[in-house]
Every structure is written in C-alpha cells, then in structure tokens.
C-alpha cells in the first residue's frame, strides 16, 4: 500500500507545482526577431513565417510576417520597409484603418456605422505605447477594438503600430477574448536592439 501512495502523491505534487507556477503547455514563449529588423519580441508558440507584396502608401512593398495560433488566439508581427521614413505616418494610418475595416470594427473613437463618438468601451481605442528605440514620430500606439470575423463570430483585436527608420511594424493579437496578462506579456516584450 505504501508504494502506491508515493507515486500518487508524487503525481499530485507535480500537478500542483505546475498549476502554482502557471505552467501552461499551450503557451511556450520564445524570442522572435522578424527577418531584417532590429525588433525583438516574445511569441507564445513557434511562428510560421511568410512574405508577400502588398500595397502600402500607394506602392507595392514586401510585407514579412511571423505568427502563430494558440487556442483561439492569433499572435503576429509584420514589418515592411517603405523606403522613406517620411512615409511611415501615412502608411501606419492606412494599415490601422485597413485592419479595423477587415475586422468590421469602428474607426478609433467612432461608434459602429455612425461616425459619432461612441460610449466608453464601444469604440476602438488608441493609446500611446512606450517603446524604446521606436521612432518618436509617428507616435507608437496600441489600438484595441472589437468587431466580427468573416464568419460573423465576435473578435477582439489589439495591435501596436510603430516605426523605426524606414521600417513600419504591426504587432497584433486576435481572439474571442484576449486575457490582459497575455496582452501585457506580448506587447511588453517589444524592444529594439
């Protein structure tokens, strides 16, 4: 009887230790550096990588992406070189507007469909983001929004928009509900080296 108690106690102890330390097999945070950028960040899973040419600021540019899914959450970072630092502000504004439109979310500060200020918690919100090494202009921002996926299901999005030199960046999380601690870890990990 004694030998069966020890393995059961050991298994229970390991389970309790894993729960107490917040160990989650779903979130395996790792350092990621987008190709050709000085940006370093954490992603909670091994990222898939892709590149494609997209129109940004009226010109085709190569957009490089790294991202992964954990449960119903998608984490991604994208970078494009627009060739001229003075183009960063209009390109980031266009990128932000396109992202909000794709998730059927209202523009920052507007209620869905009416173009008027929305009650607190209803509008897409932008707040300044402290990010050492990022260009001071345009000011790095974190945009939080709620909208719908193409299949009509609700989705939340949080996206950081910032620049460094001629490169523009978007770091984003999408999901039905974004836990604040995961957003804090992801956006808090953004840094330039």
C-alpha positions in Angstrom: 0.0 0.0 0.0 2.8 2.3 0.8 4.3 2.0 -2.7 1.0 3.1 -4.3 0.7 6.2 -2.1 4.1 7.6 -3.1 3.5 7.6 -6.9 0.1 9.1 -6.4 1.5 11.7 -4.0 4.3 12.5 -6.5 1.9 12.9 -9.4 -0.3 15.2 -7.3 2.7 17.2 -6.2 3.9 17.7 -9.8 0.4 18.8 -10.9 0.1 21.2 -8.0 3.6 22.6 -8.8 2.7 23.1 -12.4 -0.5 24.9 -11.6 1.2 27.1 -8.9 3.9 28.2 -11.3 1.4 29.0 -14.1 3.0 26.4 -16.4 0.8 26.0 -19.5 1.8 23.6 -22.2 -0.2 25.8 -24.7 2.0 28.9 -24.1 5.6 28.3 -24.8 7.0 31.8 -25.0 10.1 32.3 -27.2 12.2 35.2 -28.5 11.4 36.1 -32.1 13.2 38.6 -34.4 11.5 39.5 -37.6 13.8 39.0 -40.6 15.8 42.1 -41.4 14.7 44.1 -38.4 16.2 45.0 -35.0 12.9 44.3 -33.3 12.8 41.5 -30.7 9.6 40.2 -29.1 8.1 37.1 -27.5 5.6 34.8 -29.2 3.8 32.1 -27.3 4.4 29.4 -29.9 6.7 28.5 -32.8 5.9 31.0 -35.5 5.1 30.4 -39.1 6.7 32.9 -41.5 5.6 34.3 -44.7 6.2 37.3 -47.1 4.0 38.8 -49.7 3.9 42.0 -51.7 1.1 44.4 -50.6 0.1 47.9 -51.5 1.1 50.3 -48.6 1.0 54.0 -49.0 0.3 53.7 -52.7 3.2 51.5 -53.5 3.8 47.7 -53.5 6.1 46.7 -50.6 7.2 43.4 -49.3 5.4 42.6 -46.0 7.2 40.0 -43.9 5.1 38.2 -41.2 5.7 35.8 -38.3 2.8 34.5 -36.3 1.1 31.5 -34.6 -2.1 30.4 -33.0 -2.7 29.2 -29.5 -6.3 28.1 -28.8 -8.5 30.8 -30.4 -5.8 33.4 -30.1 -3.6 34.5 -33.0 -0.3 36.4 -32.4 1.6 38.0 -35.2 4.2 40.6 -36.1 4.6 42.2 -39.5 7.2 44.5 -40.9 7.6 46.4 -44.2 10.3 48.7 -45.4 8.6 51.7 -47.1 11.9 53.2 -48.3 11.4 56.6 -46.8 10.9 57.5 -43.1 8.6 60.4 -44.0 6.1 57.8 -45.4 5.8 56.0 -42.1 3.0 58.1 -40.7 0.5 57.8 -43.6 1.4 54.1 -44.1 0.7 53.2 -40.5 -2.6 55.2 -40.5 -3.6 53.3 -43.7 -2.6 50.0 -42.1 -4.5 50.7 -38.9 -7.7 51.7 -40.9 -7.5 48.6 -43.1 -7.1 46.3 -40.0 -10.1 47.8 -38.3 -12.1 47.5 -41.5 -11.1 43.9 -42.0 -12.4 43.0 -38.5 -15.5 45.1 -39.1 -14.6 47.4 -36.1 -15.3 51.1 -35.9 -12.6 53.6 -36.6 -10.8 54.8 -33.5 -13.3 56.9 -31.4 -16.3 56.2 -33.6 -19.4 54.1 -33.0 -20.2 51.3 -35.5 -21.7 52.8 -38.6 -22.5 56.3 -37.4 -19.2 58.1 -37.3 -20.0 59.7 -34.0 -18.1 59.3 -30.7 -19.2 56.0 -29.0 -19.9 55.3 -25.4 -16.8 54.1 -23.4 -16.0 50.5 -24.2 -17.8 50.6 -27.5 -15.3 52.5 -29.7 -11.9 51.4 -31.0 -9.4 53.0 -28.7 -5.8 54.1 -29.4 -3.3 54.9 -26.6 0.4 55.8 -26.8 2.8 52.9 -26.4 6.1 53.3 -24.7 8.6 51.5 -27.0 12.3 52.3 -26.6 14.1 52.5 -29.9 11.0 53.2 -32.0 10.8 56.4 -34.0 9.2 59.2 -31.9 7.0 60.2 -34.9 4.7 58.8 -35.7 4.0 58.1 -32.0 3.8 54.4 -31.3 0.2 53.4 -30.5 -1.7 50.4 -29.2 -5.2 50.1 -30.7 -7.9 48.0 -29.0 -11.0 47.1 -31.0 -13.9 44.7 -31.1 -15.5 43.5 -34.3 -16.5 40.4 -36.2 -14.7 37.7 -38.1 -15.6 36.9 -41.7 -17.8 34.1 -40.4 -19.7 36.6 -38.2 -18.3 35.5 -34.9 -17.1 38.2 -32.5 -13.4 39.0 -32.3 -11.3 41.3 -30.2 -8.1 42.8 -31.6 -5.1 44.6 -30.0 -2.5 45.9 -32.4 0.6 48.0 -31.9 1.7 50.3 -34.8 5.2 51.8 -34.8 8.2 52.6 -37.0 12.0 52.6 -36.9 13.8 54.3 -39.7 12.2 53.3 -43.0 10.5 50.2 -41.4 6.9 50.1 -40.2 5.6 47.4 -37.8 2.3 45.9 -36.6 2.3 43.5 -33.7 -1.2 42.1 -33.2 -3.3 39.7 -31.1 -6.8 38.5 -32.3 -9.2 36.3 -30.4 -12.7 35.9 -29.0 -11.4 37.3 -25.6 -7.8 38.5 -25.1 -6.6 37.9 -21.5 -4.9 41.0 -20.2 -1.9 39.2 -18.8 -1.2 37.6 -22.3 -1.5 41.1 -24.0 0.8 42.6 -21.3 3.4 39.8 -21.9 3.2 40.2 -25.7 3.3 44.0 -26.0 5.6 44.4 -23.0 8.2 42.2 -24.8 8.5 44.5 -27.8 12.0 46.1 -27.9 14.7 47.2 -30.3 18.3 46.0 -30.0 
